[in-house]
Structures are given as structure tokens and as C-alpha cells.
Amino acid sequence: MNVGLFVGHPAHDHYLKFVAKNLAERGHNVHFVVKKKDILEDLMKEAGLDYTLIRENRGDSKLSLINSVLQMERKMCQFIRKQKIDILVGSTLTFASRVIMGIPVLETGEDDAAVVPRMAKIAYPFASSVLSPVSCDNGKWNKKSVLYPSYHELAYLHPNHFTPDKSVVEKYFSADEPYFILRFAKLNAHHDAGIQGINTDIAQRLIDILKPQGRIYITSERELEPQFEQYRIKINPLDMHHVMAFASLYIGDSQTMAAEAAVLGTPFVRFNDFVGRIGYLRELEDDYQLGYGIKASEEGSVERLCNAVSELANLSPDERKERYQTRRQKMLSEKIDYAKFLTWFIENYPASKDESMKGGNEFWERFR
């Protein structure tokens, strides 16, 4: 079987590469198609993965977005025809693949449909199946959704796939002294419009709280003010999860890294206006208590942010580690290895769709 894996965001590379490895070991031909975005090409190259690159030329207007989608759909048809793809997987362009080329398309979104409305309207109507965490709400597309007990992050950070390595951290600094990771996202995607995050004043307050407790390292997608440059650190994206695993605390205004910290057992504080709107993060925060989500635009949010950071930073290292690793183990005991499940789902599609939707504890147990 020829499987096409669409990678449209750096986070997609992480969770699909283990699926690709599993499929290749089972004798399938795997072909990556990659959208030109951020560090995606660098990640693919560093991982030694072959891929087909498709570029989008998009402005800010709605007309420009439509034109960009049409161009991408055309390029996707060319990719499918050239590689003789039998099934396409990923958070992808579905019209060309399903309607024009006539192949099954598995849409693998993690955000609730209301959080990514444009993508949902473009991709979900034509997808053969939509695969999402059980905590996700796909709105009017729930009937075609396969809801599984896991997260994208557990396709690559599940203990089956990832073991934190202190020697990787030592390439950058000592892992034996307390340190804190701050991450500032750009918040410039189409679904980020109007979203507030960590600004200059808030960043300074966080640094003032954390500085007496340990070292501070900032990774940022946006330009940093001069006073913060002393904290900036450039970490190879392939090393970042090891660095996160040994951190005392992660603070940021992005989504994916908060979830990564959670599944690693590193406490996180997430500060933006997506808080309360994304099901899988709400589950990690409220049900498993692996971190805090604080809505930036609410009154008193900055004080709540500072209080949460102070509380976590002032815990003793042993107490913090024991508390959050215990919570992590509870989460892992109730979740599956997503890479293992997605590999099986692709291989056995479409019969896998009906079997998954029936579910049951005994069914999911096979993917631990």
C-alpha cells in the first residue's frame, strides 16, 4: 500500500514520523508531502526523511486564502498521481484527494472544530474520517469522527517511543540545576486573530518571580525585546523534548508545547485566550491537573498567572517531581499509544473505522 502523510505544521512531523516508521516496517511505501512552513523542512531534513514540498502563496484576504487552497489542492493531485497514493493521512487538503482523485482521506485534527473553523470548513466535509481525541468536539462533523483516548503528543512522547536523556540537555547547560523554559509564540495563524498572550510587561514579571529560583531560558518565535536577549537560547527542535522533560516548569502562550510538557510530567502554565476552548488541553488541565490554563483577556488574569507561577516555582524539586509524575502516570494509564493506534487504523481502513467507533475497554487495551 502507498500511504501519503501530509505534514502542514512542525507538530505534525513529530507524531507522523513514528507512524511512518511502523508502516514501513510492515512493508508499506510511505511518502511525505510537506507544506512550506516555519522550521518544517529543517525538521524533515534532520530526521533524514524524504518528502515532496508544496508551497502556498497566501496573503491576508479571504480571496487570497481561497486562491492558496486551490493551488495547494492542485499540487496535492499531482503528488497523489505521481506517487500512486492509496490513502492520504494528516491534517490535510481533502477535496482534491477524496473527490478528484477518489482515495480515502483521514483527517487527523486535535483542536475542536470551533477553534479552527476555516480548516474544519475546508477539510472536514470531504474527509473519509476525522480522527480526534475523545475530548475533542467536532461539532456537526462528530458523526464522522473517530474519537480515541489519547493525544497527538502521545504518538511521539509516549514511553513506548521516548526516554528523556540528560546527556542531550548537557549539550546546552547543566540539567542538575533548576531551570525554567519560557516560550513566546507568534500567534499569527488565521485562527489566532484577536488572541492575547504574554506581552513585555508580563514577561518581565515572570522573570522577576523565577530568577531567584533557578535559571531562565526563553525560546521565541517572535522578536525579543533587548532586555530579554540574555535569556534566549537556541535549541535544536529534535532536542527540545529532552530539555522540556528535565525542566522545573514550562510557561508559554502556545498550545502544543504546553501539551508536550504535560505528557512529559513537567508542570506548565499556559496563558492565552484559547484557554477553555480546546478540549484536550482542558482535559490535561482540569482532569489530570498537569498544568494551569489562564485566559489572558479575563480580569485579574495576570495576577492569577503570577500566583500560579510562584506556587509551582516555590515547590521543592522533589515534591514537584513526585506530584506531577504521579499525575502523569494516571494519565498514561488511561491513554493509548496514538502512533500504534493510527498505524493499525491506516492499515485496516475502512474496517478499522467501524471497529474503532464501537470502541470499548478491551478494544483500546491493545494499543497501550
C-alpha positions as semicolon CSV with decimal commas, in nm:
position;residue;x (nm);y (nm);z (nm)
1;M;0,000;0,000;0,000
2;N;0,123;0,351;-0,084
3;V;0,049;0,585;0,207
4;G;0,069;0,963;0,180
5;L;0,137;1,154;0,503
6;F;0,065;1,527;0,487
7;V;0,273;1,746;0,720
8;G;0,143;2,102;0,746
9;H;0,284;2,205;1,086
10;P;0,602;2,122;1,281
11;A;0,398;1,931;1,539
12;H;0,266;1,701;1,264
13;D;0,618;1,587;1,180
14;H;0,667;1,460;1,535
15;Y;0,355;1,244;1,554
16;L;0,362;1,114;1,197
17;K;0,725;1,002;1,185
18;F;0,661;0,709;1,421
19;V;0,354;0,612;1,219
20;A;0,571;0,622;0,905
21;K;0,831;0,400;1,071
22;N;0,566;0,148;1,178
23;L;0,411;0,136;0,832
24;A;0,748;0,097;0,658
25;E;0,838;-0,193;0,889
26;R;0,514;-0,360;0,782
27;G;0,613;-0,336;0,415
28;H;0,414;-0,029;0,310
29;N;0,552;0,254;0,098
30;V;0,531;0,586;0,283
31;H;0,553;0,923;0,109
32;F;0,561;1,256;0,294
33;V;0,413;1,568;0,140
34;V;0,513;1,882;0,330
35;K;0,379;2,235;0,331
36;K;0,642;2,510;0,339
37;K;0,605;2,644;0,697
38;D;0,837;2,764;0,974
39;I;1,104;2,501;1,052
40;L;0,925;2,210;0,885
41;E;1,185;2,149;0,616
42;D;1,465;2,160;0,871
43;L;1,288;1,901;1,085
44;M;1,236;1,670;0,788
45;K;1,598;1,702;0,678
46;E;1,741;1,649;1,026
47;A;1,526;1,339;1,068
48;G;1,655;1,209;0,734
49;L;1,306;1,186;0,582
50;D;1,235;1,213;0,208
51;Y;0,948;1,442;0,117
52;T;0,769;1,634;-0,156
53;L;0,742;2,006;-0,084
54;I;0,435;2,208;-0,178
55;R;0,436;2,583;-0,127
56;E;0,142;2,811;-0,063
57;N;0,134;3,174;-0,169
58;R;-0,112;3,336;0,067
59;G;-0,193;3,692;0,161
60;D;-0,428;3,814;0,432
61;S;-0,750;3,847;0,232
62;K;-1,022;3,583;0,204
63;L;-0,977;3,577;-0,174
64;S;-0,606;3,514;-0,130
65;L;-0,683;3,226;0,109
66;I;-0,922;3,066;-0,143
67;N;-0,668;3,100;-0,421
68;S;-0,399;2,947;-0,199
69;V;-0,620;2,648;-0,115
70;L;-0,697;2,588;-0,483
71;Q;-0,326;2,595;-0,567
72;M;-0,249;2,353;-0,286
73;E;-0,529;2,118;-0,396
74;R;-0,385;2,112;-0,748
75;K;-0,039;2,030;-0,617
76;M;-0,185;1,759;-0,396
77;C;-0,344;1,596;-0,701
78;Q;-0,004;1,596;-0,873
79;F;0,158;1,436;-0,570
80;I;-0,109;1,165;-0,542
81;R;-0,085;1,083;-0,912
82;K;0,295;1,074;-0,919
83;Q;0,334;0,857;-0,605
84;K;0,024;0,644;-0,678
85;I;-0,110;0,711;-0,329
86;D;-0,376;0,470;-0,199
87;I;-0,468;0,659;0,120
88;L;-0,382;1,008;0,247
89;V;-0,341;1,089;0,617
90;G;-0,289;1,411;0,812
91;S;-0,442;1,750;0,882
92;T;-0,473;1,798;0,511
93;L;-0,647;1,913;0,194
94;T;-0,932;1,672;0,140
95;F;-1,128;1,786;-0,167
96;A;-0,863;1,703;-0,427
97;S;-0,776;1,373;-0,265
98;R;-1,126;1,242;-0,200
99;V;-1,338;1,397;-0,475
100;I;-1,098;1,442;-0,766
101;M;-0,855;1,156;-0,706
102;G;-1,105;0,925;-0,534
103;I;-0,884;0,799;-0,249
104;P;-0,970;0,778;0,122
105;V;-0,856;1,075;0,331
106;L;-0,809;1,050;0,707
107;E;-0,820;1,394;0,869
108;T;-0,624;1,394;1,196
109;G;-0,715;1,714;1,379
110;E;-0,658;1,768;1,751
111;D;-0,831;2,104;1,804
112;D;-1,206;2,144;1,841
113;A;-1,373;2,247;1,515
114;A;-1,482;2,582;1,664
115;V;-1,117;2,670;1,734
116;V;-1,004;2,609;1,374
117;P;-1,322;2,699;1,182
118;R;-1,161;2,764;0,844
119;M;-0,972;2,436;0,842
120;A;-1,283;2,248;0,958
121;K;-1,497;2,400;0,682
122;I;-1,235;2,327;0,416
123;A;-1,123;1,980;0,524
124;Y;-1,390;1,803;0,730
125;P;-1,678;1,791;0,476
126;F;-1,475;1,584;0,228
127;A;-1,273;1,371;0,473
128;S;-1,346;1,000;0,475
129;S;-1,299;1,000;0,853
130;V;-1,198;1,259;1,111
131;L;-0,977;1,122;1,389
132;S;-0,965;1,327;1,710
133;P;-0,903;1,286;2,084
134;V;-1,211;1,182;2,280
135;S;-1,208;1,522;2,450
136;C;-1,247;1,699;2,112
137;D;-1,575;1,846;1,983
138;N;-1,600;1,840;1,604
139;G;-1,945;1,997;1,600
140;K;-2,161;1,891;1,307
141;W;-1,886;1,653;1,195
142;N;-1,899;1,445;1,515
143;K;-2,092;1,171;1,332
144;K;-1,798;1,101;1,102
145;S;-1,544;1,136;1,383
146;V;-1,345;0,852;1,536
147;L;-1,268;0,958;1,893
148;Y;-0,972;0,786;2,057
149;P;-0,838;0,806;2,416
150;S;-0,505;0,976;2,350
151;Y;-0,333;1,290;2,223
152;H;-0,111;1,365;1,922
153;E;0,173;1,417;2,168
154;L;0,145;1,054;2,279
155;A;0,242;0,942;1,929
156;Y;0,598;1,056;1,996
157;L;0,630;1,124;2,371
158;H;0,465;0,805;2,496
159;P;0,715;0,594;2,695
160;N;0,698;0,341;2,410
161;H;0,880;0,596;2,192
162;F;1,060;0,848;2,409
163;T;1,302;0,827;2,701
164;P;1,438;1,159;2,833
165;D;1,816;1,176;2,802
166;K;2,003;1,406;3,038
167;S;2,312;1,399;2,815
168;V;2,114;1,579;2,543
169;V;2,037;1,862;2,786
170;E;2,405;1,879;2,883
171;K;2,484;1,995;2,528
172;Y;2,326;2,326;2,628
173;F;2,354;2,358;3,008
174;S;2,356;2,156;3,329
175;A;2,042;1,951;3,384
176;D;2,109;1,914;3,757
177;E;2,025;2,273;3,849
178;P;1,666;2,406;3,841
179;Y;1,571;2,577;3,516
180;F;1,256;2,721;3,361
181;I;1,152;2,727;2,995
182;L;0,954;3,025;2,863
183;R;0,806;3,006;2,514
184;F;0,661;3,301;2,324
185;A;0,458;3,212;2,014
186;K;0,387;3,438;1,718
187;L;0,010;3,390;1,745
188;N;-0,025;3,491;1,379
189;A;-0,213;3,193;1,229
190;H;-0,559;3,259;1,088
191;H;-0,722;3,107;1,399
192;D;-0,506;3,329;1,627
193;A;-0,684;3,652;1,529
194;G;-0,761;3,856;1,840
195;I;-0,576;3,616;2,069
196;Q;-0,375;3,772;2,352
197;G;-0,065;3,618;2,506
198;I;0,245;3,711;2,704
199;N;0,350;4,071;2,641
200;T;0,663;4,258;2,751
201;D;0,539;4,366;3,095
202;I;0,410;4,018;3,178
203;A;0,733;3,857;3,062
204;Q;0,932;4,085;3,294
205;R;0,709;3,998;3,591
206;L;0,757;3,627;3,524
207;I;1,134;3,668;3,508
208;D;1,134;3,860;3,838
209;I;0,945;3,572;4,002
210;L;1,159;3,294;3,856
211;K;1,507;3,445;3,874
212;P;1,568;3,368;4,246
213;Q;1,456;3,006;4,194
214;G;1,671;2,896;3,902
215;R;1,793;2,968;3,552
216;I;1,562;3,107;3,285
217;Y;1,569;3,015;2,918
218;I;1,346;3,172;2,654
219;T;1,266;3,021;2,316
220;S;1,069;3,257;2,096
221;E;0,905;3,263;1,753
222;R;0,883;3,641;1,768
223;E;1,143;3,913;1,817
224;L;1,253;3,963;2,176
225;E;1,297;4,298;2,347
226;P;1,666;4,377;2,421
227;Q;1,631;4,312;2,794
228;F;1,527;3,953;2,729
229;E;1,803;3,859;2,487
230;Q;2,026;3,741;2,774
231;Y;1,777;3,460;2,837
232;R;1,732;3,349;2,477
233;I;1,856;3,004;2,389
234;K;1,855;2,823;2,056
235;I;1,779;2,455;2,097
236;N;1,770;2,204;1,814
237;P;1,399;2,115;1,774
238;L;1,493;1,745;1,789
239;D;1,645;1,806;2,135
240;M;1,367;2,022;2,277
241;H;1,166;1,740;2,433
242;H;1,465;1,622;2,635
243;V;1,514;1,979;2,760
244;M;1,144;2,004;2,846
245;A;1,146;1,674;3,033
246;F;1,407;1,791;3,286
247;A;1,271;2,146;3,325
248;S;1,120;2,256;3,657
249;L;0,842;2,443;3,481
250;Y;0,722;2,543;3,133
251;I;0,540;2,873;3,076
252;G;0,411;2,986;2,739
253;D;0,134;3,120;2,518
254;S;0,139;2,832;2,268
255;Q;-0,071;2,514;2,275
256;T;0,144;2,225;2,156
257;M;0,436;2,281;2,391
258;A;0,201;2,301;2,689
259;A;0,059;1,961;2,595
260;E;0,410;1,822;2,542
261;A;0,513;1,940;2,889
262;A;0,202;1,777;3,034
263;V;0,260;1,432;2,886
264;L;0,624;1,450;3,000
265;G;0,516;1,530;3,357
266;T;0,662;1,881;3,354
267;P;0,416;2,130;3,509
268;F;0,303;2,402;3,270
269;V;0,127;2,736;3,280
270;R;-0,048;2,835;2,957
271;F;-0,151;3,198;2,913
272;N;-0,363;3,298;2,614
273;D;-0,724;3,332;2,501
274;F;-0,758;2,973;2,377
275;V;-0,791;2,862;2,740
276;G;-1,124;2,690;2,797
277;R;-1,186;2,639;2,424
278;I;-0,963;2,340;2,339
279;G;-1,089;2,009;2,472
280;Y;-0,768;1,809;2,500
281;L;-0,585;2,086;2,686
282;R;-0,884;2,140;2,913
283;E;-0,868;1,769;2,995
284;L;-0,494;1,785;3,074
285;E;-0,550;2,089;3,297
286;D;-0,877;2,006;3,471
287;D;-0,899;1,625;3,477
288;Y;-0,533;1,534;3,515
289;Q;-0,415;1,860;3,680
290;L;-0,089;1,858;3,486
291;G;-0,083;2,233;3,441
292;Y;-0,273;2,561;3,454
293;G;-0,462;2,735;3,176
294;I;-0,522;3,107;3,235
295;K;-0,730;3,310;2,991
296;A;-0,535;3,623;2,906
297;S;-0,827;3,860;2,845
298;E;-1,010;3,791;3,171
299;E;-0,994;4,043;3,454
300;G;-0,723;3,958;3,703
301;S;-0,558;3,708;3,467
302;V;-0,205;3,847;3,512
303;E;-0,228;3,813;3,890
304;R;-0,353;3,455;3,854
305;L;-0,066;3,383;3,616
306;C;0,192;3,520;3,858
307;N;0,037;3,335;4,152
308;A;0,039;3,003;3,963
309;V;0,400;3,050;3,856
310;S;0,504;3,146;4,210
311;E;0,328;2,843;4,356
312;L;0,497;2,600;4,118
313;A;0,840;2,764;4,132
314;N;0,840;2,754;4,513
315;L;0,773;2,381;4,538
316;S;1,078;2,178;4,631
317;P;1,222;1,988;4,332
318;D;1,138;1,650;4,491
319;E;0,782;1,749;4,576
320;R;0,721;1,894;4,231
321;K;0,861;1,588;4,054
322;E;0,666;1,340;4,267
323;R;0,338;1,529;4,234
324;Y;0,350;1,574;3,857
325;Q;0,497;1,235;3,769
326;T;0,219;1,071;3,974
327;R;-0,041;1,267;3,780
328;R;0,135;1,179;3,454
329;Q;0,121;0,808;3,537
330;K;-0,253;0,833;3,598
331;M;-0,296;0,999;3,258
332;L;-0,082;0,736;3,084
333;S;-0,280;0,454;3,246
334;E;-0,595;0,587;3,079
335;K;-0,448;0,675;2,739
336;I;-0,316;0,475;2,444
337;D;-0,009;0,495;2,221
338;Y;-0,154;0,708;1,942
339;A;0,113;0,605;1,688
340;K;0,028;0,240;1,746
341;F;-0,344;0,305;1,700
342;L;-0,307;0,526;1,391
343;T;-0,079;0,271;1,225
344;W;-0,340;-0,002;1,279
345;F;-0,622;0,229;1,166
346;I;-0,450;0,314;0,836
347;E;-0,354;-0,045;0,763
348;N;-0,704;-0,178;0,822
349;Y;-0,911;0,105;0,677
350;P;-1,211;0,111;0,621
351;A;-1,295;-0,183;0,853
352;S;-1,096;-0,007;1,128
353;K;-1,343;0,283;1,125
354;D;-1,642;0,074;1,231
355;E;-1,440;-0,122;1,486
356;S;-1,299;0,194;1,644
357;M;-1,635;0,366;1,669
358;K;-1,770;0,069;1,867
359;G;-1,469;0,100;2,099
360;G;-1,479;-0,050;2,447
361;N;-1,203;-0,104;2,704
362;E;-1,093;-0,437;2,558
363;F;-1,057;-0,283;2,213
364;W;-0,844;0,011;2,329
365;E;-0,629;-0,207;2,553
366;R;-0,446;-0,346;2,251
367;F;-0,293;-0,003;2,184
368;R;-0,137;0,055;2,529
